[in-house]
């Protein structure tokens, strides 16, 4: 039963992720990305990692996706024009080249995967409290820089979307 649920959630995640890229309406893409994040959180729960699941929902499906929705609605992005999507043959060639590179890297990474890819848990990070203390002591600067970067991105979106008076 667990394996069936794992494959079902994995399938939902893959299909939703593929549909994100294939949508012409950006609002549908954002909503499908949320569905993909929820399926990933459910996979974390099944893998007995509830902290990662809650973090996935709060940070990605919550905060980041609200930011994406805010920017999409603020910019009032229309539907994508399929005629201009791949206007040049060079863009198509680049896309094929990047896709083939991704497949080659994926095959290489899977071929180097050991039979037991997960080792023992690192010492000192076995509880949520230890993770929080490490995040806000050793990595406090990176945490604050990330929040400033997100703030600058929001201000930039507002400036770009502003109508000239």
Secondary structure as the mmCIF struct_conf table of DSSP 4:
data_model
#
loop_
_struct_conf.conf_type_id
_struct_conf.id
_struct_conf.beg_label_comp_id
_struct_conf.beg_label_asym_id
_struct_conf.beg_label_seq_id
_struct_conf.end_label_comp_id
_struct_conf.end_label_asym_id
_struct_conf.end_label_seq_id
HELX_RH_AL_P HELX_RH_AL_P1 UNK A 2 UNK A 22
BEND BEND1 UNK A 24 UNK A 25
HELX_RH_AL_P HELX_RH_AL_P2 UNK A 26 UNK A 46
TURN_TY1_P TURN_TY1_P1 UNK A 47 UNK A 48
HELX_RH_AL_P HELX_RH_AL_P3 UNK A 50 UNK A 55
HELX_RH_PI_P HELX_RH_PI_P1 UNK A 56 UNK A 64
HELX_RH_AL_P HELX_RH_AL_P4 UNK A 65 UNK A 75
TURN_TY1_P TURN_TY1_P2 UNK A 76 UNK A 76
HELX_RH_AL_P HELX_RH_AL_P5 UNK A 82 UNK A 85
TURN_TY1_P TURN_TY1_P3 UNK A 86 UNK A 86
BEND BEND2 UNK A 88 UNK A 88
HELX_RH_AL_P HELX_RH_AL_P6 UNK A 89 UNK A 111
TURN_TY1_P TURN_TY1_P4 UNK A 112 UNK A 112
BEND BEND3 UNK A 115 UNK A 116
HELX_LH_PP_P HELX_LH_PP_P1 UNK A 120 UNK A 122
TURN_TY1_P TURN_TY1_P5 UNK A 123 UNK A 124
BEND BEND4 UNK A 126 UNK A 127
HELX_RH_AL_P HELX_RH_AL_P7 UNK A 128 UNK A 137
TURN_TY1_P TURN_TY1_P6 UNK A 138 UNK A 139
HELX_RH_AL_P HELX_RH_AL_P8 UNK A 140 UNK A 161
HELX_LH_PP_P HELX_LH_PP_P2 UNK A 162 UNK A 164
#
